[in-house]
Amino acid sequence: MPPSTPFVDRRTGTIDTTQILVEAIPLAKLIGVFVAIALIPFAVGFLLGEYSILDVLFTLAGQFVLAVGAGTVLIYSVARGSQLASE
């Protein structure tokens, strides 16, 4: 028997929206965590004013958090997709 396709209902052959939502909610929460963490240094940099060395440092810190978050989300997506494909 061939392996089942992820996100497709085995009985009807249609898209399984429940499984899509179950997989999308943790991913959205993970993205939200990194956005919330990155918002802190961006806000501090914004409040310090323009053209300050601290503004530049806080902006770089916020961008670093977003880059790490993007990598983490990508790794999570690949790992979860691998798990779903093997089920």
C-alpha positions in Angstrom: 0.0 0.0 0.0 1.5 3.4 -1.0 2.1 5.9 1.8 -0.7 8.5 2.4 -0.3 12.1 1.3 -0.1 14.6 4.1 -3.1 16.9 4.5 -5.4 14.7 2.3 -8.3 12.9 3.9 -7.8 9.2 3.2 -11.5 8.4 2.9 -12.7 11.2 0.7 -9.5 12.3 -1.1 -10.1 15.9 -0.3 -8.0 18.4 1.6 -8.1 17.8 5.3 -8.5 21.4 6.7 -8.6 20.2 10.3 -5.1 18.7 10.0 -3.9 21.9 8.2 -5.1 24.0 11.1 -3.6 21.6 13.7 -0.2 22.0 12.0 -0.5 25.8 11.3 -1.4 26.9 14.8 1.9 25.8 16.5 3.9 27.3 13.6 2.0 30.6 14.0 2.8 30.6 17.7 6.4 30.0 17.0 6.6 32.8 14.6 4.7 35.1 17.0 7.2 34.3 19.8 10.1 35.5 17.7 8.3 38.6 16.4 7.4 39.5 20.0 11.0 39.1 21.1 12.3 41.1 18.1 9.8 43.9 18.8 11.5 44.7 22.1 14.9 45.8 20.7 13.2 47.5 17.8 11.0 49.5 20.1 13.9 50.5 22.4 15.9 51.6 19.3 12.9 53.6 18.1 12.5 55.3 21.5 16.2 56.3 21.7 15.9 58.4 18.6 17.5 58.5 15.2 21.2 58.3 14.3 22.3 57.1 17.7 24.8 54.3 18.0 22.5 52.6 20.5 19.7 52.8 17.9 21.9 51.0 15.4 22.9 48.3 18.0 19.3 47.7 19.0 18.2 47.5 15.4 20.9 45.0 14.7 19.9 43.0 17.7 16.3 42.9 16.5 17.3 41.8 13.0 19.5 39.1 14.5 16.5 37.8 16.5 14.4 37.7 13.4 17.1 35.9 11.5 17.5 33.3 14.2 13.7 33.0 14.3 13.5 32.5 10.6 16.1 29.7 10.8 14.2 28.1 13.7 10.9 28.2 11.9 12.5 26.7 8.8 14.1 23.8 10.7 10.8 23.2 12.5 8.9 23.1 9.2 11.4 20.7 7.6 11.5 18.4 10.7 7.7 18.4 11.0 7.3 17.7 7.3 9.6 14.8 7.6 7.6 13.4 10.5 4.3 13.8 8.6 5.8 12.1 5.5 6.9 9.1 7.5 3.5 8.6 9.2 
